[in-house]
Amino acid sequence: MLTNLRRQFGIDPADYPDEQKALAALRRVDSTDRLCGAEINSIAHLLGQNLSVGTVTQPLHLHFLGSDTQDGEWTVHVLTRYYGTRGEVESVSSQSIAGLSGDDCDKFARTGLRNLVKACARALTSGVGGTQGMTRVINATGGYKAQISFAGLIGQVLKVPVVYLFEQFPRCIELPPLPVGFDRALWIEHYPLFARLSDELMIPANEFASWYIAPEVETLLDRECIDGVEYIALSPILELLHQGFALISPPDLTEPPKADTPVDRRIRVSTKEQGHPPRGVNQCLERLAGLPWVCLASSEGFVNTGERWRVKPGGTPHTNEILVLCGDGNKAQQIRLTTTCTTPQERQWCLEQLKGMF
């Protein structure tokens, strides 16, 4: 749109059209006119289009995500004003994505794409346009080409269709879903790490020296040295994995039945343990034993790890058992939970409850 308007007014590529004149020119033509650019054209073509999740109908609720550039700021501002006066649009909002700029490739990859993931997740699952009965779509038309492929990943994880309007096409095309899935068990096991890094953005690497981090996660962590100190952060892919799994529960979860065993008989401590248990482990055992679907909480020895909490979905092949670690930052106690679960759906329900318990 900005390129077309610059050409229309005969101004230099580094300058910007007067906003009032730009809006007047856009409003004089149909929204499918080439002058309006890919941003407005794609939204016009989306109305009435059948997608895998349903038909896009009025009213529209638009949320524009702009790059961290002067071009992006100008474009999003004009688009917001343009759609603020159109009858088919009930609400329009916008935001700039910090770090999403072509001036710094490292900042774009590490900060910009992560912020893009968070912004998409919030917009698609929060109050933008309400939360019920809405057909939600990511329109990846316009902007950096890298965003298009990354938008496909975001849509894959958040279960939202991604559309794109190619040059001269009469309608938007829906990008096909990727033929791969993400490992939710891996996310559950690393949940404390992902949650902390997502909130704090960057943490000294030495704080995780004694943590177990799966190789497939280790290779996707970003590392950066600042003033001689190495820090770790979530890569955009790991941020996406975390946001997607945090916002969308797996289908067909079933709450298991309550245990018949009295709560005061649900704790078993191994006689093989040597030395003092980790601080707080007794309270941990009592809290776990008090869960309604736990039949037995058995402590099974100490582990040298700096972790305070970890759920291990793959720790046992038995449907009715779950392994967890509960620690004090120096060592942890491995605890085996015997549950009332009889199906994978019941066990998954328990794993979801445990992941952020401590």
N, C-alpha and C positions, 0 to 999 in steps of 0.2 A: 504493500500500500504506500509506504513512504517513498519508495523508488518511483512509483507511478506519479505520485503527487509532485515530486521534484521535477520530473519530466514535464508534467502538465503546466507548471508555473515557470519552467525554464530557469530554475535556480541551481546553484552549484551543489554537487553531491555532499559537500560538508555543511551546507546550510539547511535550515528547516522552514517549511512553509508557515505562513501565518495561520494559526489554528482556526480562526473564524472563517477565513477564506477556504481552508482545506475542508472544513465541515460543510460549508455551503456547496462546494464542488461535489462532495460525496453524496449529499442529499439530493442533488439535482438528477442523479442517475439511479438506475435500478441497482439493487445490492448484488446482482450477478454481473454487473458491468466490470470490465477489466480494470478500470480506474480504481475500483475499490480494493483491488489486491487480493491475495490469497486468503488473508485473514477474514475479511468480510464475505468473500465469495464462498468460502468453505462453510461458514455458518448458514448462509442462505441455502446452499444445497443440502445441508443436513436436515432442514425442516421437511418433514414428511417422508424421510428416508427410512427404510426398514433395515434394522441392524439385528445382530444376533440376540440382543436383549430386548428388542421391541422397536416400535416406531417413535422417531423423534417428533414430538408435537409441542404446540404452544401450551403454556407459556415457557419461555426459555429463562433460565437462570445462568448468567454468564460470569465466569471468574477468569480474568486474564492474568497470566503469569509472564512478566516481562523480564528481559535480560538486564543485567547490571551495567547498562550502557546508556548514553544519551539518546541513541536511536530507539532503544527499547522503552525508555521512559516516555519519550515523545509519542511513540506509536500507541502504547497502552493508554496514555492519557486521552488521546484523540478517540480511540476506540471506545473508551468508557463514556465519553461525552456523546459520541455518535449513537450508541445503543441506549443511552439514557432517555432518548426521546422516541423510541420505536415501540409500537403497540404490542409486538409479539414478545417483547422482553419484559419480564416482571421485575428482575433485579439484575444489577451489574456491579461487579466489584473487581479490584485488581491489586496486584502487589508486584514489587520488584524482587527478583531472586538474587540475593547477595552472592557475589563470586562468579556469577554466570556471565563472564566476559571473555572475549577473545584476546585480551591483552596479556593474560597470564595463563599459560596452558596448565601449570600445576594447580593453580587456584581454581581453574575451571573444573578440573577432574576431581580434586579432593573436596573442595568446598561447594562450588556451584551446583554440581550434580547431586550432592547430598542434600543441599537445601531445596533443590527441585523436587526430590523424592518426598521430603517432609511437607512441602507446600501442597503437592498433589494429594498426599494422604489426608491432610487436614481438610482440603477443599472437597474431596470426594466423600468423606465420611462425617463431616461436621454439619453445621447448620446452613451451608450454602444452598439455598433453595429448599430447605427442609430436609428431612431424612426419610420420609415415607413416600412410596409410589412414584419415585423419580427414575427416569432413564438417564443414567450417568454415562458420560462419554468424555474421553480425552481427545481433543482435537490437536494433533501435532503439526498442523499446517503453519508454516511461517517460523522464522527463527533459525537457529543453528542446526545444521544437518545432524550433528551428533545427538541432538535432542530427540530426533525422530526414532532412531533405533532404541534409545534409552526409554522413550515413552512406551515402546512396545513391551519392554521388560516391566515397567511400572504397571501397565494394564494387565500383564500376565499375572502378576502377584496379587494385585488388588481386585482382580476379576472384573475389570472394566474394559469395554471395547475401545480400541484406539483407531481413529480415522485420519485420513490424509487426503487432501485434494491435489492431485497432480495437474500439471499444466494442461489446459484445454479439456479436461475430463468433465462430462456433464453432471457428475455426482461424486461424492466422496467415496473412497474405497475403505473398507474395514481391513486393517492389517491382521493377518491370520495369527492365531495364538502360537506360541512356541511349542514344539513337540517335546518339552521337557518339564519336569516338576522340580520343586525345591524341597529339601529335606526338612520337614518340620521337627523331627526328632533331634536333628543337629542344632536347630534354633533353641529348643527347650533346654538342651544340655548346656548351651552357652548363654542362656538368657540373662543371668546377672551381668556378664561381661558386655553383651550387646546393649542392655538397658542403660548401664552406666556410661558407656562410650557415646550413646545417642544423646544422653542428657548433658554430659560434660564436654563432649566433642573430642577431647584429647587428654590422655593420661600418661604419666611417665611409665616407660616400658618396664622399669625395674619392679613396679608394683605387681606385675604379672609374671615375674620370673619363675615362681613356683606353681603357677597355674598349669593345668593341662589344657592345651588348646589344640583341637583336632587339626591335622595337616591341611585339610581343605578350607578351614577357617584361617589358619595362620598365613597362607599364601594370599589371602584377600584383605588382610589388615594393612592399612597404610602406616608407614614408619617415616618419621622425620626427626632430624637432629636440630635442636634449638638451643643455642648457647651451651653446647657441649652435652646436652641432656637428650636422650632418645625418647621420643613420644610415640604412642600408637593411637590410631584412630580407625573408625570404620571406613572402609571404602564405600563408594556409592552403591555397589552391589550389596554389601552387607547391610547398609542402612536400609536399602529397599527390602531385603529379606526380613529385617527386624520390623519395619513399619507394616509390611504386608501381613506377617503372621500375628502381630500384636492387634491388628484391626479386624482380622477375619478369622473366625473360629472354624475349625474343620467341620464338615457336615456330619450328621448322624451320630453325634455324641450321645451317650446314654449314661445317666447317673446310676451308679451301682447301688445295690440294696444296702441297708444298714447292717452292721455286724451284730451278732448276738453276744459276743464275748464282753463281759463287764470291763469298763475302762480301766479299773485298777488291776486287771490281770492281762493287760495288753503289752507290757514292757518286759523285755528279756535282755539282760546284760551278759555278755560273754565273760567267762571266768579266765579266758586266756589273755585278756588285756593286761598290759604292764604299764605302770606309771599313771600319771594323772590324766583324766580325760580332758578334752578341749573345754575351755570355759563356755558355759552356757549349754552344754550338750544335754544335761539332764532336763532343762526346760524345753529343749528341742524335742527330746524323746516324749515328754509329757504332752506337748502340743500335737505331735504326730499321732500319738496313741489316742488322743481325744477326737480325731477325725472320725466321723460316723461310719465310714466304709473300711476302716483299718481294723483287722483282727489281731495283729501282732506287730510290734515294732522291736526288732532285734538288733542290738549293736554288735558289730562284727569286726572290731579292731580299729586301730588308728591308721591314718594315711598322712604322710608328710606333704602338706599342700597349704598354700596361702589362701585358698578359697574358703569362703564362709558358707556357701550353699551351692549345691549342684544336684540336679536331677539327672539320672542316667537311664534314659528310655531303653537303651539296648543292653543294660547291665545284666538282664536275666531273660531267658527264653520263656519263662512261665507267665501266663496271662495274669495270674493272681498275685504276682510279685513285682515290686518296684524298688530299685536301689537309689539311695540318696546319700549325699555327704553333708555333714553339718560341722563347721569348724569355727575357729576363733582368730584366723589370720595366720596362725603358725602351723597348726595341724588340725586334722578333721577326723571325725568318726564316721565310718561307713555304717549305714543303717539299712536293714532289709525290712521292707514293709510287706506283710502278707495281707492282702485285701480280699474283699468279697467279689472282685471282678471275675466274670466268667467269659467275657467277650472282649475282642480288641477295642470295640467302641466304648465299653465301660472303662477299660484301662486308660485309653486316651483321655477320657473325661478327667480321671484322677491326675494324669500327668499335667493337664492344663491347669488344674487347681494348685499343683505343687510348685510350678516353675518359678514363681516370684514370692513364695511363701515367707522366706527369710531374707 
